[in-house]
Amino acid sequence: MCREGMPEETESAASTKHNTPPEPASFRAGFVAIVGLPNVGKSTLLNRLVGVRLAAVTPKAQTTRRRLLGIYSDDRHQAVFIDTPGLLEPRYMLQAAMAREAGSAQSDADLLVYVVDAGYPKSVQHALDFVVRGDTASILCLNKTDAVSPEAVRDLIGSFADGPWETVIATVATREAGVPELRASILERLPDSPPLYPTDELSTAPLRYFAAEFVRETAFEMLEQEVPYSLEVAVEEFKEREGGRPTYIQATVYVERKSQKGIVIGQGGTMIRAIGVDARRKIEAFLDHKVYLELRVKVLPNWRKKREHLKMLGYRYLPKES
């Protein structure tokens, strides 16, 4: 993703290069919360709806931990999509913060898109039991429909006919099947409003957020069992340099135990180097220029359960410690 004319040692939200077009006489804009159980495809869907890879995506559940705003604009609409952590019953403070993130997004939304995994009975049942708050407009997205037969898809759509949904749209987000229809249905339901953000922006998150997420996504992909869930990434330095020199990024990978630190580093540093190489490639593709990425690994004991650690790592909506 290119950005031009950036001053040295600064960062900005992700944006496109084109100029902001004049606002047309009639315009629709609003916040669209994307919700559902973990691992139903919400982040993949956000990336497809916006048209740019913004959200971290891995096969592991609970990859998304914070809500992320992704912005789609055309000459008559602006949809501000809110990707949210999966809905779950919290077992510790990090998950409680994630649940509060999802709840806050629903409260802020003009439109709700509930995502169902068509091949996962628990996801289907959760959608059947789901209660839409207030009078928020709502769409049900029946995702991963390639996992079931066409007859099963028709039956599932019929089962939601009496629910709170204004429409049910079948998708396969990984292949973008049904996504244009879903986007069009969303845009036509947005309230009359001028743009909420400049129409050349793609997200409100700073660039260091995306750098941290690409590192964490890569660690999720390469590490096994419980280690990825005990891992968080914080970018300590993000320096854009003039003269074609690579952007310098220094990030810390936090884990909860010393044994996990050894796994993340790997024998002779092989694992952390592999994570760094792959994450650097993703960040360079996102920024469209060279990056020098330096990773460090530190132990932050039980950070998922401690309010002060979560606050340090940038989590909001934290409950009080019990």
Secondary structure, DSSP 8 states (H G I E B T S, - for coil): ----S--TT---EEE-SS------SS-EEEEEEEE-STTSSHHHHHHHHHTS--S---SSTT---S-EEEEEE-SSEEEEEEE-------SSHHHHHHHHHHHHHHHH-SEEEEEEETT-HHHHHHHHH----TT-EEEEEEE-GGGS-HHHHHHHHHHTTTSS-SEEEE-BGGGTBTHHHHHHHHHHTS-B---SS-TTEEEEEEHHHHHHHHHHHHHHHH--TTGGGG-EEEEEEEE--STT--EEEEEEEEESSHHHHHHHH-GGGHHHHHHHHHHHHHHHHHHTS-EEEEEEEEE-TTGGG-HHHHHHTT--S-----
